[in-house]
Amino acid sequence: MTPKTFFRWVAWLLILAIAVFTLAPIEFRPVTGAPVNLERFAAFAVIGAALCLGYPKHRVPILVLLLGLVGLLEVAQNHVPGRHGRLPDGLVKASGALLGIAFAMLIERCKPDP
């Protein structure tokens, strides 16, 4: 398995997991003990980095995809009993995605030429 393929699998599986846990009742949400905003930020940072490392020539579409996903999940939470989508939560997630993308760009830039 190539690194690109690995990062593609990781990214899409994380997106699936985030969508499931975001739209599931609150009691099914995994708890790490870390502050909730840190969990949100880190999850989307990892997704952003994994997508950019898996699809290095598609950064702008990845950015649009992740910002759209954040917005969609926040709005969709309002239709799940006991859940609520809020703009501050979305901003934390979007910030994490942006940092993850920037991190992946830095990694790509620092790679030695073959």
Steps between C-alpha positions, in 0.01 A plus 500: 500500500644837403503790747242687288265203512549466874420867565195483271361205697573667833336826391179345367462266797546794739243703308256210530570463873463874563171509311362200691602631843390855421151390398455226760336571835737670742539192722674316211764770459844373604658695783878529530517721807654782296312829462224462240633783284843335492337173389312682222807694389728196500253277314464744214873580497576130451235471227632809320858375513406147393294622204778731382762228535273259314402748229795745483389669177148578622545736794240760405225240439595336830467834679158557343395143584601529865343842553182370338511186716540708816202717406286203399573309822428804717165559327414128505559483875202731549277218371628243750321497837733608778763640262559856387713650228665827591713746307783504759528120475512525122772764516714275720456211256573721197812636671620146562444409136696805386790421729504138385513610137780747577693229686470262204623774268801554726576127501478489120725805466766352731515165320823445312472482121522146361 
